[in-house]
Each structure stands twice: as structure tokens, then as C-alpha cells.
Amino acid sequence: MPSEILYTSVNARTKLLCVLGNPISHSLSPQVMNALISFYNLNFFYLAFAANDLEKAIDGLKEIKFLGANITIPFKEKILPLCDSVDPAVEEIKAINTIYFDGEKLQGYNTDIDGIRSALVNCIDQIDRYAVFGAGGAARALCVALKSKSGILVNRTEAKGKKLAKEFGLEYISLSNSTKFMQDIDLIVNATPVGMAGQTVSTIVPLSWIKKCTFVFDMVYNPSVTRLVEQANEYHKKVISGETMFLGQAAKAFSIWTRLEPSLEIMMSIWREITHE
């Protein structure tokens, strides 16, 4: 998939896509999406924008006729009132990570849940009790995916954490008290940006929790081996990688924009080419 073929094919008829977030420099979405575009030989191009004012950013995309966009931290919940319609998953999750411009109408989707289900497919039957760190859009998607399971929610901001925990019938523990927790759990999930490239804090999950769990799922995909993943490996825990979720949600978003459905094999091949793994 030579990049020079992609770049020289951009012209006045090229359909534009992007990811909106802040920070955004860590994102590998442009590399993955443009490789997919090249694979299918589409006249599309995908960019990344760090936005401060979400409403102005969306107005700008509408004005220059973008086809769609991915939405990431911190806008997954804030974009809800800007959409004219949303898919059923959004009704339940109350967060959006993919948008599609249907003329002047803005449609909202959540493909994070597709990525989560893809990541957990081989262990879901072995999970009875889980713990999720975070209370944002990705955490909400996880709670929906695991709504038949019991769980614990840990968050720095108490009001937001308690609200989400109550909504899904979870136990709430404040981050400051999390080191005192001593119960066994099957799955730990980091649904925060902590551990992401450029972050000063490497992990917020206490080591005592890792020792007592079976599976560790870090939603951070860049770097692919975070400090949390390193610790999980040190204690011989079963690791679920962030790139599995990332590629799953990316494939679903791509299908919303193009009606094409890239396979897991295609996604993994692209990932290996980009990351040299």
C-alpha cells in the first residue's frame, strides 16, 4: 500500500474524513484509515484535527462537505446534542465516536461497542465480575457490552463515577480509595487515557488489583505495550490489547462511511504494516 499512490490521487472530487479530539497527536487513525482507503482504491482522504470548540469544528466540516468523522476524547458525549439522529447503540451508551453527514443531517453512531465486543470475544464467557477505571464514553460502551455481568467502577471524579455506576448497577470506588480494595475480579479494564503516548502518568490501576485478576484489558493502543500491560505480563495475566478494540471500532466506522466491511485479517495486516509489529 504505497503512500505515494494515496497522496497523488487526492483531487477536487476527493471525499474527506477525519478524527476530531484533543489531544490528537497520539492518534493512529489517519494511518489506519488511509491504508484502508488505499486498499480499496477509494478517492477518499482522512485527516486528524485538534479541536477546541466542537460546535465550530462540526460547522466547519459541514461547510466544506466532509463525508464523516471519528470523535474521540473529550467530545464523545458533548457531540450528542449536535446530531440530528443517532443509532440504537448511542441511545443506550449516550456517547458517539463516529458521525456521518447525510446531506445537511448529522447522524451519530457508536462503534466503540463493536470494538469492545471484538476484543472480548474469546473471554466473555469467563467473566463474571469486572472492574472498569474511567467514566467517559468508552467506559459507558464497556458497561453496555458487559451489562449482564456484575462490576466495580473506579473514577477520579466522584460525581461522574457514582452516576455511571448507579445507572448500570455497579459498585463505585473512588480512585483515592482503590488501593484498599482486596476482592477478586475476573477482568480489569482501563477506559481512561492514562498510559497513552504523551501522558505523564503511566498507570492508575493499583498493582494489588492486577495480582487478583485473570484478564487485563487496556483500551490504550498507542503505545501498544503500556505500563499496565507490562505489569499484567509480569504477573502472567491474560492481556487483551487496545489495538484489537481500536481496529474493531475502526472497521465498523469505515463500513458506515463506505458500506464496505474490512475483515479482521485486513485490519491486522494494515496494523502490522503501520506499526512494524
VENBELJO-V891535 format. One record per backbone hydrogen bond with DSSP energy under -0.5 kcal/mol. NH is the residue of the N-H (numbers start at 1). CO is the residue of the C=O. Records with the same first field share a line. If there is no record, write none. Layout:
BEGIN
NH: CO + CO
END
This chain:
BEGIN
5: 2
6: 2
7: 3
8: 4
9: 5 + 6
10: 7
14: 11
15: 43
17: 45
18: 68
19: 47
20: 70
21: 49
22: 23 + 73
27: 24
32: 28
33: 29
34: 30
35: 31
36: 32
37: 33
38: 34
39: 35
40: 36
41: 38
42: 37
44: 42
45: 15
47: 17
49: 19
51: 21 + 49
54: 52
57: 53
58: 54
59: 55
60: 56
61: 57
62: 58
63: 59
64: 60
65: 62
66: 61
67: 16
68: 16
69: 99
70: 18
71: 97
72: 20
75: 72
79: 75
80: 77
82: 79
83: 79 + 80
84: 106
85: 106
87: 108
90: 87
91: 87
92: 88
93: 89
94: 90
96: 76
97: 109
98: 109
99: 69
100: 107
101: 67
102: 100 + 105
103: 101
105: 102
107: 100 + 105
108: 85
109: 98
115: 111
116: 112
117: 113
118: 114
119: 115
120: 116
121: 117 + 118
123: 120
124: 120
126: 123
127: 124
128: 126
130: 150
131: 187
132: 152
133: 189
134: 132 + 154
140: 136
141: 137
142: 138
143: 139
144: 140
145: 141
146: 142
147: 144
149: 146
150: 128
152: 130
153: 171
154: 132
155: 173
158: 156
161: 157
162: 158
163: 159
164: 160
165: 161
166: 162
167: 163
168: 164
169: 166
170: 165
171: 151
173: 153
175: 155
177: 174
178: 174 + 175
180: 177
181: 178
185: 212
186: 129
187: 129
188: 215
189: 131
190: 217
191: 133 + 189
195: 201
196: 193
197: 222
199: 196
206: 204
209: 206
210: 206
211: 207
212: 208 + 209
213: 209 + 210
214: 186
215: 186
216: 238
217: 188
218: 216 + 240
219: 190 + 217
226: 224
230: 226
231: 227
232: 228
233: 229
234: 230
235: 231
236: 233
237: 232
238: 214
239: 237
240: 216
241: 239
242: 220
244: 241
245: 241
246: 242
247: 243
248: 244
249: 245
250: 246
251: 247
252: 248
253: 249
254: 250
255: 251
256: 252
257: 253
258: 254
259: 255
262: 260
267: 263
268: 264
269: 265
270: 266
271: 267
272: 268
273: 269
274: 270
275: 271
276: 272
END
